[in-house]
Amino acid sequence: MSDSSPLPPVRLHTEAELARDALSTPLLSRAARLARWAGPDTRVDAGGGLVDEQLPAAVEALGLSGDDAAADASEAWRVAVDAGLVEVVDEDEGTVTAGEYLALLTAGSPQDVLAVWLSALEVVLADASVPDLDGLVDEDGEVDLSALDWDPEGEAQFLDGVLGNLYLLTAGEGTPGAPVPLPALAASVIVPSDMGEPTNDVLEQVSDAMMRLDDQFRMLEPVGLVAYQPVDETLMADADEEPAAPVDDTDVSRYGMVRLTPLGLYGMRARLLEAGFEAPAVGDLADKGADALLDGTAQFPPAAAQAETEQWLQRRESLTAARELLAAARGSDAGAPLRRLRCQQALSLVGASAEPALREVLDDAELGGLARVWLTENGAVDVPAPSEAMVYWLTIDTVAAQLAAEGNSEELRALVEGLARQHGGFFDAVWRVDHPATADVLEAMGRLHPDKKVAKEARKAAFKARSQQGG
């Protein structure tokens, strides 16, 4: 994932909601309980972990049971120490006291709580990148690292890549927050984008990655980063064993399903921002000027752009907002047509009280066309008809904006066909339009129109326009 281009905007829950989610995660709540449970008699080893003799009491304090109870208590304690909920007072004696961040969980702001949770998340992510050391302990009880093929940096990058792709899928316009099949997520970081049919070797790598991710997502769920449906254990049974119940081989969920939680989306965005990525969130522009809004939402998907604009408008009086938007929409730079399109979309959300602002720009060469459109659509009376030159200018501006927003989309192709069909002599007139994008738009129309004759006319008109502009 490149950090050179902005990521899709995400919609975050409020910090208050996220803080409540953080406090209710199994791992942070256990860590906080152990931090409050610890006292003068609590002892830790050289690494800050609870000594073995005190693990049973920690398990009892947390009300845990089962084979994993001691491991879960040990992990919760490690998070308590590393997140500042517990402080080691004397390393030689192994004594501890309450950490400075423990009080923040009850008396701090939502931001304080989320900062503690982010520290806990980093602890778990670091642990998730460490391989299972079972089976590597020699007869002396020491871990035989020589038998371990482990690249710590590579493992961390692999997990970061997977979580980055999961973030992209969560932030998308389709069905944000929908669970992602584990095989698809593993393949997204293993299979080369230009590979057609994956080779057997690549498929084996995907399978191995799935098993690693199955273990890692099981670790990441208790901290609240993901909601995870693990891989069906019958898939890992011996081929000779008969399944206990009929199995649906077409059920992709058996191979694991994962999604970022709302808290996880917040956490991943925080990590991406820290790593230098541009990771916008809806609402970031609400207190910025109209120029920042129009430029900032230029490449937003439609739903996110509307949500951002709605928040921006909520903070302003309609007439003032309309004037600010129109002023910001002016310009002859390459981004101006898309700004005007976003302005027009924003004005569609403004009520009739904005009418005076639109009437003020009726004679403006750049804004008069969109003003007439808005006034007509809102039922205003005495709207002057546009001149032919204004119609053609607005046409070029609109197509230029669509090109910038969507590229060579089917919608734009249909618009191009409609323009050439509805206006007789369109290309004979439009090349003369005094708009910076005229030649580029005509070249695009020549590229997009399916009729070879019409496409040729568009290319000839583009040549004339470029010659007129001195290009």
N, C-alpha and C positions, 0 to 999 in steps of 0.2 A: 504494500500500500504506500503510495507516494505521498510525501508531505508537501508537495508543490502546488496542489490544487485543493480547494475547500471540499470538505465532506458534506454530505446531505444534511440539512438542518434537522434537528430532532425536537420532539415535543417532550419536555420534562414535566414531571409533577412538581408541585410547589416544594420548597425546601422543608416546610413544616411536615408535609406528607412523607417526604423522603426520610426525614429524621426519625419519624415514628416507625417507618419501615426498618431503618437501620437498627433501632433499639430492640425491635422484635425479632431480628435474625437470631437463629439458634446460637451461632458462634459468639457474637458480640454480647448477647445477653448472658451466656455462660461465663464469658471472660469477666464481665462486670460482677457477676455473683461471686466468682472466686476472688476477685480483688477485694470485695467487701468481707468475704469469709476469712481471708488471710489475717493472721495476728502475730503477736510476739513469738509464738512457738513455731511459726511456719519456717521451713528451711528449704533452701534451693541449692542445687549443685553449681559447679563452676560455670556452666552455660546458662544459668538462670532458670533451669527447669526444676519442677518440684522433685524432691528426693523420693525414691521409690516407696519409702515407708509412709509418706503422706498422701500418696495417690488414692488409697482406699477412702480416706476421709474426704478428699476432694470429690471423688465419685459420689459419695453419700451426700455431700453438700449440694451437688447438682441433681440428685435424684436419678442418676443414670443406672442402667443395668445392661446386661448382655455382654457379648464377647468384645465389643468395641468400646466399652465404657471407660476403661483406663486410658485408651488412646485418645478418646474424645476429651476427657478431662485434661490430659497432658497438653493437647493442642489448644484448648481454651486458656490454660495457664500461660502458654507461650505467647498467645495473642495478647493477654493481659499485660505481660511484661513488655513486649515489643511495641505495643500501642500506648504505653505510658500510663496504664491503669494501675500498675504495680511498679514499685521502684526497689531495686536491690540496694539495701543500706550498707551492708558489709559483705563483700565478696568472700572474705576468709571465713566469716562466721555463717554466711548464707542467710542472713536475716533480711527481711523485707518490710516495706511500709506502703501505704496507699500512694499511688502516683498522682502527679498534679492534674492529670486529665480525667481522673475518675469522677471528680465533682462536676465536670462539664456535662456528663451524661444526664444529670438531673437538674443542674442549675445553669447550664450553658445555653447558647442560642442554637437554633437548628443548624447553622453553619458550623458551630463547634462540634456538635454531635457527628455531623457528616465528616468533619476532618478526622475525628477519632476512627470512624468507620473506614475511611480511606486508608488509614494506617493499618487497620486490621486486614483489609483487603490485600495490601502489599505483602503482608506476612504469609497469607494463604497462597497467593500467586507464586511467591518464592518457593514455598513448600511443594506446590503442584508441579514445579519444574524439576524436582528431585526425583529420580527413579526409585522404584521399590527396591529396598536393600535386602529384603528377605532372600535367603539362599546364598548371600554373599558373605555371611559370617563364618569365619574359619573356626577351627577347633579351640582356639584360644579366646574366642568371643569377640575378636576384632573383625571389622569390615575389611574384606580383601578388595581394595580399590583397583588393584591391577586387573581384576577380572571384570571390571565395570567399564563398558564402552559408553562413556557419558561426556557430552560436550555441554557444559552448563549454559554458555552463551547461546549455543544453537537451540537448546531446549527452550530457553526463555523466549527466543525469537520465534520459534515455532508456535508456542502458545499465544504470544502477542499477535502473530499473524492470523491465527484462527479466531481470536476474540475480535480483531479488527474487522475481519470479514463478517462475523456475526453482527457487529455494530452496523456495518453497511446494510446488511439485510434487514435489520431492525428499523433503521432510519428510512428505508425505502418507502415509496408511495403506495406500493401494492397493498399488503396486509401487514402493517407494522406490528411487531410483537407476536406474529404467528410463529409457532415452533418450526425449527429447521431440522430436517433429517440429518442425523450424524454422518451418514455416508457422503451426502452432498457437501457438508461443511468440511469434512476431511479432504474430499476431492478438490475443493476450492483452493487449497494450499499445496496440493501434491501434483495434480494433473496440469501440465503446461496449457496455457490458454489456446495455443495454436495446434494442439494435438487433437486429431479427429477421434479415432477409436483408441482408447487406452490399451497399452500393451499389458501382458500378464505381469510383468515386473512392476509396472506402475500400479496395477490393481492390487498387487500384494502390498505395496507401500501404503496404499489407501487403507487396506484392511489393518495393517499394523498401526497406522495413525489413529484409526477408530478405537482400537483397544487402549491406546495411550490416552486418548481424549475421554474415553469412558471413565477411566480412573480419575482423570483430572477434573471432569465436571462433577463427579461425585464429591470431590473435595471442595469445589467452589460453590456448591449449592448451599451448604450451611451458613456461608457468609453473606448470602443473599444476592450474589452476582447473577446467577442463572436459575431458571427452573428447568429441571432435567428429568427426563424419563430414561432410565438406563437401558443398555442393551439387554435384550432377553437372554437370560443365562442358558436357555436351552440351545441357543445358537452356538454356544461354546462347548456343548457336551460332545462326547465322542460320537462319531458318525454311526457306530454300531448300536448305540443306545436308542431305544424306542422312546419318543416323547410321551409324557404322561397324558397329554390331551392332544386332540387334533390341532394342527398348526396351519395358519393361513400364510402361505409363502409370499403373498402379494401385499401383506401388511407391513409397510415401510417403517411404521413406528416401532416394530420389534427390534430394529437396528439402532434405536436411540433417537430421541427428539430433544432439542434444546432451544431455549430462547433466553435472551437477556430480560431480567425483570426491570421494572421502572427504576429501581435502585441501581441495578446493574448498568442500565443505560447511562445514568448519571455518573457512575463510577468510571465507566469506560471513556466517557467524554472528558472527564477530569484528567485521566491518564493521557489521552490523546493531546489535549491542550498542553500538558506538561512536556510532552515529547515534541512539541513544535508544530503540531497539525492545526489547521484552521477548521475548527469543528463548531459551526454555528448552532444555536438553539433558538427556537421560536420565542420571541420576546426580547431578544438581544437588542433590537433596533427601536424598541418602543419609546425610548427617551432620546433618540437621535433625531437629527433634522431630516427633512423630506428628501434631500439629496442622498443621504446615507440609506434611507429606506429604499428608494428606487434603484440605486446601485447595488445595495446589499441583496435585494430580492430578485435581481435580474436573472440569476441562474437557479433560483429556487423552483422546485416542482410546484405546480399550481396550487395544491391544497395548502402547502406550507407558506407560499407567498400570500395567500388570502388570510391565513391565520395570523401571520406577522403583521399584515396591513390592518387587520381588525384591531389588534392590540394597540397599534400606533394611533389609529383614529379614536380609540376610546379615551385617549388622554388629551384630545383637542376639540375645540369647538368646530363645527362642520365648515363654516365659511372660511375661518382662518386656515384650517387644514387644506381646503381646496386651493386657496391662494398659494400656500407653501408648495403643494404638489405641482401646480402649474408652473411656478417659477423654477422648480428643480428640473422640470421636464424639458426646458429649453436647451438648445445646443446643437452644434453641427459635428461633434466628434462621433467616432464609430459607435459608441455606446448609446447615443442619443435616441435612435429609434426604439430600442428596447426600453429605455427609460420612459418614453412617451406611452408605450404599450402598457407598462406597469402603472403609469399614472392614470391611464384610461380605466384600467381594471380597478384601481383604488377608488377613483371617482364614482364608479358604479356602486360602491358601498356607502357613499355619502348621500344624505337626504336632500330634499328640494331646497333647503335653506342655503345650499351652496350655489344656487343659480346666479347670483350677482357676480361671483368670481368667474364663472364661465362666460357670461356676457362681456366681461371686461377684456377678454382675449379674442373676441370674434374677428377682429381685424389683424390678429397676429399671424404672420406667415407660417409659423411652426405649430401653433396651437389652435388656430381658427377652425380647422377641420374637425379635430376631436371635440372641440367645444360645441359645434353644431350637432355632432352625433349625440353627445350627452343631453343637450337641451331637447332634441327631438325625442329621444328615448324616454325622457322624463316628462313629456307632455307639455313642454313650454310652448307659448304662442309667440308669433312674430319672430320666428327664427329665419334670418336671411338665407336665401339659397346660396350654396357655395359656387364660386366661379369654376370654370372647367380646369383652369390651372391649379386651383386648390384641390380639386378632386384627384387630379393626377398626382400631385405632390403627396397627398394623404395615402394614395395607393402605393406609391414607392416606399413611403415611410412605414406603412403597415407590413408590406412584404419583407422589407429589411429587418423589421423587428421580429417577424416570425422566423426568418432565417437564423437570426442570432439566438432565438429562444429554443428552436426545435430542430434546426438543420433541415435536411431534405425529407421532411415528414410527409406522410400521406395527406394530411390536412393541408399542408402547403401546396402539394401537387394539385389537389382539387381546387384550391384558391387560384392558382396560376391558370388552370384550364378554364375556370369560370371567367376570369378577367379577359382572356383572349377571345372567348366566345361571345361575351356580352357587349364588348366595345368594338364596333367596326373601326378600323384604322387605328387601333390602339397603339401599335408599335410605331406608326408614322408620327404620332403625337408625343408619346411618352418619353422618347429619347431626349427631347428638348427640356424636360423638367429640371429645374435648377435645384437639385438635391445631391449631396455628396455620395449617396449610395445608388444613384440611378444606373450607372454602368454595371455595378455588381449585381443589382437586382435583375437587370435584363439578361445578364449572363446566366444567372441562376434559372430564370424562366426558360431560356434556351436549353438548359441542361435537364430541366424537370418535365417540360411539355412532351407528351408521347407522340404528338403529330410532328413528323419530320419537317414538313413545310412551315408550320408555325414556329417550330424550334429554330429553323434557319432565319426566319424573320426577326426573332428575338435576338439572335446573335448579331445580325446585321445592325439592329438598333443599338445594341450594346457597343459595337464598334464606333458608331456615330456619336454616342454619348461620351465615350472615352476621348474621342478626338476633340469634341467640343470642350471637354474639361482640360484638354491639354495633356492627357495621359498617354 
